[in-house]
């Protein structure tokens, strides 16, 4: 049996995955491979780098200063950068520096577990999976949210956030040989969508329909013999805009604890 952890995207909502990882660790469930998208690529690479200690390390990371400092510019500086670039609010270098300092590995081959992350190629308009070569550029490409961060260039090609093309990559984990899959998601698929009432909600709802449709299509097309566990977050999500409140850390610990307790209860009920 090959066990995969699939870590989905969702910005600040990725804190839920830290609680899920703690629950999985305490239940004695260990992955043979890890795949991740966007914030799930950041969380996932820590799992692949340190399977035994990743839950603790991520708890410290999410509750510490490192994540905040990656997006610590003032409103004025963000406005200046947007005016100069025309495309994004934040530089991507602080996030890359944080990953290099905290991971202390530089190549996919240095990881203790097989790990892949996905990004959206601008030139090819398609999903591109990274599983070898330099590690940090690939993870940065997977989490380069359009508008917040600039596209990441790798070998002359430019990439945006992997959530645009494969937000919960269950199918890819199965294609890599997994037959026992644990999905660490951020609560989106648990919350019914509602008709948009404000201009900015239209794009969010449209994107959410597309990403949920792909997830459900992949789930319905799984081969026989594949077991998928979708870990619960425990609810409590306030709005579809929560994923973009990337500087608001007030609810991080609450999200971690809620997902931990809900996932621990779920795992205890699994035969």
Sine and cosine of phi, psi and omega as CSV:
sin_phi,cos_phi,sin_psi,cos_psi,sin_omega,cos_omega
0.00,0.00,0.73,-0.68,0.03,-1.00
-0.93,-0.37,0.86,-0.50,-0.06,-1.00
-0.98,-0.19,0.77,-0.64,0.03,-1.00
-0.87,-0.49,0.62,-0.78,0.22,-0.98
-0.98,-0.20,0.82,-0.57,0.05,-1.00
-0.93,-0.36,0.90,-0.44,-0.06,-1.00
-0.94,-0.34,0.90,-0.43,-0.08,-1.00
-1.00,0.08,0.11,-0.99,-0.01,-1.00
-1.00,0.00,0.22,-0.98,0.02,-1.00
0.40,-0.92,0.39,0.92,0.08,-1.00
0.85,0.52,-0.70,-0.72,-0.03,-1.00
-0.85,0.52,-0.42,0.91,0.02,-1.00
-0.90,0.43,-0.21,0.98,0.06,-1.00
-0.88,0.48,-0.22,0.98,0.08,-1.00
-0.86,0.51,-0.50,0.86,0.05,-1.00
-0.84,0.55,-0.60,0.80,-0.06,-1.00
-0.91,0.41,-0.47,0.88,0.04,-1.00
-0.91,0.41,-0.68,0.73,0.06,-1.00
-0.90,0.43,-0.62,0.78,0.04,-1.00
-0.90,0.43,-0.65,0.76,0.02,-1.00
-0.90,0.44,-0.62,0.79,0.06,-1.00
-0.89,0.45,-0.69,0.73,0.01,-1.00
-0.90,0.44,-0.67,0.74,0.02,-1.00
-0.90,0.44,-0.67,0.74,0.00,-1.00
-0.89,0.46,-0.70,0.71,-0.01,-1.00
-0.93,0.37,-0.42,0.91,0.05,-1.00
-0.99,0.11,-0.06,1.00,0.02,-1.00
0.97,0.23,0.36,0.93,-0.02,-1.00
-1.00,-0.09,0.85,-0.52,-0.07,-1.00
-0.85,-0.52,0.64,-0.77,0.01,-1.00
-1.00,0.09,0.45,-0.90,0.19,-0.98
-0.99,-0.12,-0.39,0.92,0.07,-1.00
-0.46,-0.89,0.35,-0.94,-0.06,-1.00
-0.72,-0.69,0.72,-0.70,0.14,-0.99
-0.79,-0.61,0.57,-0.82,-0.07,-1.00
-0.52,-0.86,0.38,-0.92,0.02,-1.00
-0.75,-0.66,0.74,-0.67,0.14,-0.99
0.84,0.54,-0.83,-0.56,0.03,-1.00
-0.88,0.47,-0.45,0.89,0.08,-1.00
-0.93,0.37,-0.41,0.91,0.10,-1.00
-0.95,0.32,-0.63,0.78,0.05,-1.00
-0.91,0.41,-0.79,0.62,0.03,-1.00
-0.88,0.48,-0.67,0.75,-0.08,-1.00
-0.91,0.40,-0.60,0.80,-0.03,-1.00
-0.93,0.38,-0.49,0.87,0.08,-1.00
-0.93,0.35,-0.57,0.82,0.08,-1.00
-0.90,0.44,-0.71,0.70,-0.02,-1.00
-0.92,0.38,-0.51,0.86,-0.01,-1.00
-0.98,0.21,-0.55,0.84,-0.08,-1.00
-0.52,-0.85,0.97,0.23,-0.09,-1.00
-0.83,0.55,-0.62,0.79,-0.06,-1.00
-0.97,0.23,-0.58,0.81,-0.10,-0.99
-0.95,-0.30,0.13,0.99,-0.13,-0.99
-0.91,0.42,-0.63,0.78,-0.03,-1.00
-0.88,0.47,-0.69,0.72,0.02,-1.00
-0.92,0.40,-0.71,0.71,-0.03,-1.00
-0.90,0.44,-0.64,0.77,0.01,-1.00
-0.94,0.34,-0.57,0.82,0.07,-1.00
-0.87,0.49,-0.69,0.72,0.03,-1.00
-0.91,0.41,-0.64,0.77,-0.02,-1.00
-0.90,0.43,-0.74,0.67,-0.06,-1.00
-0.94,0.35,-0.50,0.87,0.01,-1.00
-1.00,-0.06,-0.07,1.00,-0.03,-1.00
-1.00,-0.10,-0.30,-0.95,-0.07,-1.00
-1.00,-0.04,-0.31,0.95,-0.15,-0.99
-0.86,0.51,-0.73,0.68,-0.02,-1.00
-0.91,0.41,-0.63,0.77,-0.01,-1.00
-0.91,0.40,-0.65,0.76,-0.04,-1.00
-0.92,0.40,-0.41,0.91,0.04,-1.00
-0.92,0.40,-0.35,0.94,0.02,-1.00
-0.76,-0.66,0.73,0.69,-0.19,-0.98
-0.99,-0.16,0.11,0.99,-0.04,-1.00
-0.92,0.40,0.45,-0.89,0.05,-1.00
-0.95,0.31,0.27,-0.96,0.05,-1.00
-0.86,0.52,-0.64,0.77,0.01,-1.00
-0.89,0.46,-0.73,0.69,-0.01,-1.00
-0.90,0.44,-0.59,0.80,0.04,-1.00
-0.91,0.41,-0.65,0.76,0.01,-1.00
-0.91,0.42,-0.64,0.77,0.03,-1.00
-0.90,0.44,-0.70,0.71,-0.02,-1.00
-0.90,0.44,-0.66,0.75,0.01,-1.00
-0.90,0.44,-0.65,0.76,0.00,-1.00
-0.91,0.42,-0.63,0.77,-0.03,-1.00
-0.97,0.25,-0.66,0.75,-0.06,-1.00
-1.00,0.09,-0.58,0.82,-0.08,-1.00
0.97,0.23,0.02,1.00,-0.12,-0.99
-0.72,-0.69,-0.41,0.91,-0.15,-0.99
-0.47,-0.88,0.36,-0.93,-0.06,-1.00
-1.00,-0.06,-0.53,0.85,-0.14,-0.99
-0.84,-0.55,0.51,-0.86,0.20,-0.98
-0.97,0.25,0.41,-0.91,-0.01,-1.00
-0.99,-0.10,-0.20,0.98,-0.06,-1.00
-0.87,0.49,-0.67,0.75,0.02,-1.00
-0.87,0.49,-0.60,0.80,0.04,-1.00
-0.92,0.40,-0.65,0.76,0.04,-1.00
-0.90,0.44,-0.65,0.76,0.03,-1.00
-0.90,0.44,-0.66,0.75,0.05,-1.00
-0.86,0.50,-0.70,0.72,-0.01,-1.00
-0.90,0.43,-0.68,0.73,0.00,-1.00
-0.89,0.45,-0.65,0.76,-0.02,-1.00
-0.95,0.33,-0.66,0.75,-0.10,-1.00
-0.99,0.14,-0.57,0.82,-0.04,-1.00
-0.98,0.21,-0.68,0.73,-0.02,-1.00
0.88,0.48,0.42,0.91,0.17,-0.99
-0.72,-0.69,0.46,-0.89,-0.12,-0.99
-0.87,-0.49,-0.25,0.97,-0.11,-0.99
-0.72,-0.69,0.50,-0.86,0.05,-1.00
-0.82,0.58,-0.56,0.83,-0.01,-1.00
-0.93,0.37,-0.26,0.97,0.02,-1.00
-0.99,0.11,-0.20,0.98,-0.05,-1.00
-0.96,0.27,0.44,-0.90,-0.01,-1.00
-0.99,0.14,-0.35,0.94,0.03,-1.00
-0.79,-0.61,0.48,-0.87,0.14,-0.99
-0.86,0.51,0.70,-0.71,-0.05,-1.00
-0.62,-0.79,0.68,-0.73,0.11,-0.99
-0.70,-0.71,0.56,-0.83,0.09,-1.00
-0.72,-0.69,0.40,-0.92,-0.11,-0.99
-0.90,-0.44,0.56,-0.83,0.12,-0.99
-0.69,-0.72,0.29,-0.96,-0.01,-1.00
-0.98,-0.18,0.91,-0.42,0.05,-1.00
-0.95,0.31,0.80,-0.60,0.04,-1.00
-0.94,0.33,-0.74,0.67,-0.07,-1.00
-0.90,0.44,-0.63,0.78,-0.05,-1.00
-0.99,-0.10,-0.16,0.99,-0.06,-1.00
0.77,0.64,0.77,0.64,-0.07,-1.00
-0.47,-0.88,0.24,-0.97,0.06,-1.00
-0.98,0.21,0.68,-0.73,0.08,-1.00
-0.79,-0.62,0.81,-0.59,-0.01,-1.00
-0.99,-0.15,0.70,-0.71,0.04,-1.00
-0.94,-0.34,0.76,-0.65,0.04,-1.00
-0.56,-0.83,0.15,0.99,0.03,-1.00
-0.45,-0.89,0.32,-0.95,0.03,-1.00
1.00,-0.01,-0.30,-0.95,-0.01,-1.00
-0.85,0.52,0.71,-0.70,-0.18,-0.98
-1.00,0.09,-0.78,0.63,-0.13,-0.99
-0.88,0.47,-0.70,0.71,0.03,-1.00
-0.85,0.53,-0.60,0.80,0.00,-1.00
-0.92,0.39,-0.68,0.73,0.02,-1.00
-0.91,0.41,-0.65,0.76,0.04,-1.00
-0.88,0.47,-0.66,0.75,0.03,-1.00
-0.87,0.49,-0.64,0.77,-0.03,-1.00
-0.92,0.40,-0.45,0.89,-0.06,-1.00
-0.91,-0.42,0.37,0.93,0.01,-1.00
-0.99,0.16,0.99,0.15,-0.05,-1.00
-0.90,0.44,0.83,-0.55,0.00,-1.00
-0.84,0.54,0.73,-0.68,0.01,-1.00
1.00,-0.07,-0.58,0.82,0.04,-1.00
-1.00,-0.01,-0.68,0.73,-0.06,-1.00
-0.79,-0.61,0.43,-0.90,0.03,-1.00
-0.97,0.25,0.35,-0.94,0.12,-0.99
-0.89,0.46,0.47,-0.88,-0.01,-1.00
-0.98,-0.20,0.76,-0.65,0.01,-1.00
-1.00,-0.09,0.79,-0.61,0.08,-1.00
-0.73,-0.69,0.88,-0.48,0.01,-1.00
0.79,0.61,0.67,0.74,0.08,-1.00
0.99,0.14,-0.02,1.00,0.02,-1.00
-0.93,-0.38,0.50,-0.86,-0.10,-0.99
-0.92,-0.39,0.61,-0.79,-0.14,-0.99
-0.74,-0.67,0.59,-0.81,0.18,-0.98
-0.92,-0.40,0.05,-1.00,-0.06,-1.00
-0.74,0.67,0.73,-0.68,-0.02,-1.00
-0.92,0.40,-0.32,0.95,0.04,-1.00
-0.89,0.45,-0.32,0.95,0.04,-1.00
-0.93,0.38,-0.43,0.90,-0.12,-0.99
-0.87,-0.49,-0.42,0.91,-0.02,-1.00
-0.31,-0.95,1.00,0.10,-0.16,-0.99
-0.97,0.24,-0.52,0.85,0.04,-1.00
-0.74,-0.68,1.00,0.07,-0.24,-0.97
-0.99,0.17,0.88,0.48,0.05,-1.00
-0.89,0.46,-0.70,0.72,-0.04,-1.00
-0.87,0.50,-0.60,0.80,-0.01,-1.00
-0.93,0.36,-0.62,0.78,0.05,-1.00
-0.87,0.48,-0.67,0.75,0.03,-1.00
-0.91,0.42,-0.65,0.76,0.02,-1.00
-0.89,0.46,-0.46,0.89,0.03,-1.00
-0.99,0.13,-0.04,1.00,0.07,-1.00
0.93,-0.37,0.06,1.00,-0.01,-1.00
-0.96,0.27,0.67,-0.74,0.12,-0.99
-0.84,-0.55,-0.02,1.00,0.07,-1.00
-0.71,-0.70,0.97,-0.26,-0.20,-0.98
-0.89,-0.45,0.76,-0.65,0.10,-0.99
-0.94,-0.35,0.89,-0.46,-0.04,-1.00
-1.00,-0.09,0.89,-0.46,0.08,-1.00
-0.98,-0.20,0.98,-0.22,-0.07,-1.00
-0.88,-0.48,0.06,-1.00,-0.21,-0.98
-0.94,-0.35,0.20,0.98,0.10,-1.00
0.97,-0.25,-0.16,0.99,-0.04,-1.00
-0.88,0.48,-0.69,0.73,-0.09,-1.00
-0.96,0.26,-0.15,0.99,0.02,-1.00
-1.00,0.01,-0.29,0.96,-0.14,-0.99
-0.96,-0.28,0.86,-0.51,0.03,-1.00
-0.87,0.49,0.60,-0.80,0.06,-1.00
-0.98,0.19,0.43,-0.90,0.06,-1.00
-0.80,-0.59,0.38,-0.93,0.01,-1.00
-0.88,0.47,0.75,-0.66,-0.01,-1.00
-0.90,0.44,0.60,-0.80,-0.01,-1.00
-0.85,-0.52,-0.17,0.99,-0.01,-1.00
-0.78,-0.62,0.42,-0.91,-0.08,-1.00
-0.83,0.56,-0.67,0.74,-0.06,-1.00
-0.96,0.29,-0.27,0.96,0.01,-1.00
-0.98,0.20,-0.35,0.93,-0.07,-1.00
-0.88,0.48,-0.78,0.63,0.00,-1.00
-0.90,0.44,-0.63,0.78,0.00,-1.00
-0.89,0.46,-0.71,0.70,-0.02,-1.00
-0.92,0.39,-0.65,0.76,0.02,-1.00
-0.88,0.47,-0.70,0.71,0.03,-1.00
-0.90,0.45,-0.64,0.77,-0.04,-1.00
-0.91,0.41,-0.62,0.78,0.07,-1.00
-0.87,0.50,-0.71,0.70,-0.03,-1.00
-0.89,0.45,-0.71,0.70,-0.07,-1.00
-0.95,0.32,-0.60,0.80,0.03,-1.00
-0.93,0.36,-0.60,0.80,0.02,-1.00
-0.87,0.49,-0.70,0.71,0.01,-1.00
-0.88,0.47,-0.69,0.73,-0.01,-1.00
-0.87,0.49,-0.73,0.68,-0.03,-1.00
-0.93,0.37,-0.56,0.83,0.08,-1.00
-0.90,0.45,-0.69,0.72,0.02,-1.00
-0.91,0.42,-0.65,0.76,-0.01,-1.00
-0.91,0.42,-0.62,0.79,-0.04,-1.00
-0.97,0.25,-0.29,0.96,-0.05,-1.00
-0.97,-0.26,0.23,0.97,-0.03,-1.00
-0.92,0.40,0.64,-0.77,0.06,-1.00
-0.91,0.42,0.32,-0.95,0.06,-1.00
-0.89,0.46,0.57,-0.82,0.05,-1.00
1.00,-0.02,0.00,1.00,0.01,-1.00
-1.00,-0.09,0.78,-0.63,0.06,-1.00
-0.95,-0.31,0.80,-0.61,0.00,-1.00
-0.84,-0.54,0.81,-0.59,0.07,-1.00
-0.94,-0.34,0.90,-0.44,0.05,-1.00
-0.99,-0.11,0.96,-0.28,-0.07,-1.00
-0.95,0.31,0.65,-0.76,-0.03,-1.00
-0.99,0.10,0.49,-0.87,0.05,-1.00
-1.00,0.01,-0.31,0.95,-0.07,-1.00
1.00,0.00,0.10,0.99,0.05,-1.00
0.97,0.24,-0.29,-0.96,0.06,-1.00
1.00,-0.02,-0.01,1.00,0.00,-1.00
-0.93,0.37,0.72,-0.69,-0.11,-0.99
-1.00,0.05,-0.64,0.77,-0.08,-1.00
-0.28,-0.96,0.24,-0.97,0.06,-1.00
-0.92,0.39,-0.33,0.95,0.02,-1.00
-0.99,0.16,-0.15,0.99,-0.07,-1.00
-0.85,0.52,-0.56,0.83,-0.03,-1.00
-0.90,0.43,-0.36,0.93,-0.04,-1.00
-0.99,-0.12,-0.04,1.00,0.03,-1.00
-1.00,0.06,0.91,0.42,-0.19,-0.98
-0.96,0.28,-0.20,0.98,0.04,-1.00
-0.98,-0.19,-0.11,0.99,-0.03,-1.00
-1.00,0.01,0.97,-0.25,-0.05,-1.00
-0.98,-0.21,0.11,0.99,-0.09,-1.00
-0.87,0.49,-0.54,0.84,-0.08,-1.00
-0.97,-0.24,0.15,0.99,-0.08,-1.00
-0.88,0.48,-0.80,0.60,-0.04,-1.00
-0.90,0.44,-0.60,0.80,0.05,-1.00
-0.88,0.48,-0.68,0.74,0.02,-1.00
-0.90,0.44,-0.67,0.74,0.01,-1.00
-0.88,0.48,-0.74,0.67,-0.04,-1.00
-0.92,0.40,-0.66,0.75,-0.02,-1.00
-0.89,0.45,-0.71,0.71,0.00,-1.00
-0.93,0.38,-0.59,0.81,0.02,-1.00
-0.88,0.48,-0.78,0.63,-0.06,-1.00
-0.91,0.40,-0.66,0.75,0.01,-1.00
-0.91,0.40,-0.66,0.75,-0.02,-1.00
-0.95,0.31,-0.62,0.78,0.04,-1.00
-0.89,0.46,-0.65,0.76,0.04,-1.00
-0.91,0.42,-0.68,0.73,0.02,-1.00
-0.89,0.46,-0.74,0.67,-0.05,-1.00
-0.90,0.43,-0.53,0.85,0.03,-1.00
-0.93,0.37,-0.38,0.92,-0.03,-1.00
-1.00,-0.01,-0.18,0.98,-0.02,-1.00
-0.98,0.20,0.79,-0.61,-0.02,-1.00
-0.86,0.51,0.00,0.00,0.00,0.00
